[in-house]
């Protein structure tokens, strides 16, 4: 993080990256450290404590906190308590309206659930698939039953705002299997479902498997449409390309970041955004512990505003035009609206006097639309 951040920027949201996990999933290309020894975890927590103290004045009233990974609950109960304690000691939690943490069902026990329930009010659990065969393809350990055990455990501790992640377009997965996955997630009682298409990322073990063949684009698109249809009938509304929730259970942390809100990231590989510049901590715990400078992403104001604009188009509500005008000014706003007329003529976008949004066809083609606008 930059040394001059404290002097003139305020961050509304906090992200904390816990890089540790028990094992690396086959599809994962995020930075993580499998099987870290406890002394390394203690060093990580001490570095977080120092960073929190240094940057707390830049976060006088954080609106949301999100702890992601890695697998945050791969920490033992004592370390997890330590993590939450230094957060509570460093920041004003009274202003926080949403406190989220990612959890792996297989790594959750009663002690950890008790610690989490003292601080967090929202939990996102990674399931990816309820099918043992498909979980094996993804390199996921554990039995799907552990999800239901973890769900009951969190509910018993008073946490009701629980979501789950699913992956589709897994090699060998059929449309019928995907429909069943969605129904199982709905029937579990969760309030939020994220459904992501499998992407074979460079650096993941799946990328090195020459025998892996993902479903074609047509089937993947059909699976995306099926998610909207099945979940919509069950009162899970799509509010972002890959995210669905019961009414009022959207992830506010992510929603406001997609609309260009400021956030500060702590931990290796965590990113920050101050409204104009973005920077990312080194994706290496040894370099991060040693204080290596982050990688800066400084671009022109117009390019940054265009980036914010296309990220906001991921949301099904799109942009309140006056909200974007408040960020970009009148000239650039009108320029971009003019460019968007083409997408409206191609039946990808709906433009009214007050709002601009992609329709379902446009959301499916968001990558194409965003590349054109950038």
N, C-alpha and C positions, 0 to 999 in steps of 0.2 A: 504493500500500500504506500501511497506517496506521502512524503514527509510534509508537504504543504497542504494536505487535505484538511487538517484541523483548522486552518486559518480562515477558510471562507466557504466551506460547504457543509450542508446538513443532510444527513441520510435518514430517510423515513422507514427503511426496512433493513433487516439484518439477516444475512445468510451465514451459517456456520457449517463448514465442510468437515465431517469426521471421516477420514480416509480409510479407516480400518474395517476389515471384514474377515470372516473366518476362512473363506475361500473365494476365488474369482470365478464368476459365472462365465460361461462360454461366449455369450453375446456382449459382455460388458467391455467398453473401451474407456469408461470413466477412470480417473486416477484413483487407485485404491492400493492398500497395503494388506496383503493376506497374512494372517498369523503373526502379527507384530508382538514382540515381547513387552511385558508390562513396563519396564523402564522407558521404552520408547514412547509408550502411551502417556506416561507421567511427564516426559519432556514436552510432548505435544500440549498437554493441558496447561503446563506452566507457561509455555509460549502464548497460548490463547489468553491466559490471565493478563500477561503483560500487554498484549495487543488490545484487549478490551479496555484496560485502564488508559492506554494512550489515545484511543479513538472514541471513548465514551462521550467526550464533549461534542463530538460531531453527531451524536445520536441522542439528543436531549429528550426526545419523546417518540421512540420507535413505535410504529403502528403494528408491525408484525415481525415475528422471528421464525425462521425456518431452519431446522437442523437436518441436513441431508448427508448423503455418503456416496460410496462406502456403505457401511451398515452401522449407524449410530449405536444401536443396541447390541452390537458385538462387544462393546465395553462391558466390563463387569459392573455389578450394581454400585459398588463403591466409586468407581471412576465415572459412572453415569451421574451419580449424585454430585460428584465434584464438578462435572461439567455444568450442570444446571445451577449449582451454587455460585460459581464464578460469573455466570450470566446474570443471575439475580443480584449479585453484589455490584455488578458493573453498570447495569442499565436500569432505567425506570420502567418496570414491568406494568405499572398502573396504566400506562398509555397503550399497552399492547392489547389489541383486540383479537388477535389470532396467533397462537403459538403452536407451530407444527413440528412434528418429528417423523422421520421415516423409520420404519421398523421392518425387520425380517422376522416373520412368525416363528421360524425355527430357533431364533436367538432370544425369544422373549420368555421370561419366567415371572413368577409372582413378585419377587423382589424388584425386578426391573420395572414391571408394570406399576408397582406402588410408587417408585421414584418418578416415573413419567407423569403419573396422574397428579402429582403435587405441583407440577409446573405447566405441562402442555395441555391444551384443550382439543388438539387435532392430531390424529395419527394416520399416516399413509403407509399401508402395508404392501410390500411387494409379493405378489403371488405369481404373476406372469402366466401361469397355466394351472388348471386343476387336474390336467391329464398327466399321469405318471410318465407315459411315453414321451409326450411333448416336453415335459420338464427335463427329461433326460437329454433331449436334443439341446436344450438351452443350458445344460450344465447346472441345473438347480438342484440343490440337495434337499432332503427332507420330504415328508409325506404331505400331500395337500390337507390332510386332517389337522396339521399343526396350525393352519390358518384359522379354522373354526375354534380351536382351543385358545389361540391368541385373542381372537375376537371376543370370546366369552370372558377372558381374563380382563381385557381392557374395559368391557362393559361393566364388569363387577366392581371396577375401580372408579366408575362414574364417567368414563369417557364414551361419549356417544357419537362424536363427529369423527368417524373412521372411514377411510377410503381405501381402495385397492387398485393396484396396477395390473393390467392384463396386456399380453402381447399377441398380435395376430400376424398372419402371413409367416408362420413358423414352417420350416420345411416338413412336408408330409401332412400338414393340417388341412382338414376339409372345411367347407362352409358350414356343414352340419355340426362339426366339432366346435367351431367358433361360436355358433349360435348357442350351443349348450354351455360354453364357458360364460357367456354373457348372462344367461338365465341363472346359472349357479351364483354368480356375483350378486345379482339383484336379490335372489332368495336369501342370501346370507344376512341381509339387513344393513349393509354398508350404506353410507350417505353419498359417496363420491366414487366414481369409477374413471380411471384413466386408461385409455385403450390406444396402444402405440403399435404401429407397423414395425415388424422386425427389420432393422437395418444392420447389414453386415459391416461393422465398423473396422477400419484398419487398426490393427493392434489387438483385436479380440481373437480368442482361439478359434472361433467359428470362421474367421477370415482365412485361417491357414488350412481349413478342411476343404480340400478340393472336391470332395464328394457331396458337399452341401449344395442344394438347389432350392432356392426360395420360390414360393408361388409367383406366377407372372403378375404383371401390373393390373391386368383386368380382374383377376381373382382378388388381389389385394384391395382394389377399389370397391369391389362388391362387398368385401368384408367390412370396409369402412362404412358403406351405406347401410349394411345390415345392423351394425352397431347403433346407428342413429335410429333405425326403425324399431328394433327390439327395445332399446332403452327408453326411447320416447314413449312407447306404449305403457311403460312401467313408471312413468313420471320422473325419469332421469333425463333432464334436458341437456342437449349439447350446448355448452356455453363457449367452447373453444374447440379448435379442430379435433383434438384428441381427448377432450375432457368433458365429463357428464356429471351432473349432480342432481340430487333432490333440490327443490327450490330453497334458496338461502344457504345452501351448503357449498357454494363455489369456493375455491381456494382464493381468498382475497389477496394474499401475498403475491401469488403469481399473476393474478388479473391486473393489479395495479402496476406491476413491473412490465407486463406486456404493453401497458399504456404509457410507459416512459417514466415511471416513478424512480426515485433515487434509492440505491441500496448499497450496503457495504458488505463485503464478503471476508470472512475470516477462515484461516486454514489453508493448507496447500491446495492449489488449483482453483480456489474460490475467486470469483470475479466481483468487481465493484463498478458502480456507475454513478457519477455525480451530476448527471444532467447533460453533460457535454462530452466528457472523456470516459473511456472504459479501461480498466486494467485488470490483469489476472495474476494471481500469486503463482510462483513456480510450482509446476505439477510434480514436485519431488520433495518428500518430507525432510530429507537431509538439507537440501538447499533452503527450504522454507525455514527450518529451525536455525540455520546459519544466518538468516536475515537477507537472503538474496533479494534484490529489487524485483518488483513485478514487471510483467511485460505490458507496455502501454499500447493502447489502441486509440490514437488521436487522429481524427479525421475532420474534414470541413464541417461547419455547422449545418449546411444544407444536407450533406450526406448523412449526418447523424439524425437529423429530423426525419429524413426519408426512412431511415432504419427504424425509428420509433413508429412511423406511420404504418409500415408494412407489418410490424409486430402486432400493432393494434388490430390489424385486419384479420389476425388469427381468431379473434373473438367473434362470436356470431352476432353480437350487437354492433360490431364495427366501431366507428368513430362518431361521437357527437362532434359535429363540425366546429362548433364554437370552442369545444375543449381543445381540439387540435390547433385551432387558430390562436388560442392563448399561448401555445407553445411555439408555434412557427411564424406567427404574424400573418397579415392579410395576403401579402404578395405570394409567398410560397404556398400558402393554403389554396389560393385560387389557381395557382399553377398546377398543383397536384390534382385538384378536382378536375381541371381541364384534361389532364392526362388520363384520368379515370373514366372519362366519357367513353373511351374506346372499349373498356371492359364492360361498361353498361350496355353498349351496342352489341357486344358478344354474349350477352345474357349471363354474365359472370358476377355482376355487381348491381346493387340497387342504390340509387342516389336520390335523396330527397332534399328539401331545403335545409333540414336540420341534421340529417344523418347520412352516413355513407357506410355500406356494409357489403361483404361478399355473400352471395347466396350459396346454397349447398354445392352447386357445380363449381363455383368460384373457390370455395374452401378446399375442395378436392384438388384444385389446381393452384393452390396458394403459392407453391414454389415458383411456378411460371409467372404468376402475377407479380410477386415480390421482386423477382429478378428484373422484370421490365421496369418497375417503378424505382428500383435502386440505380 
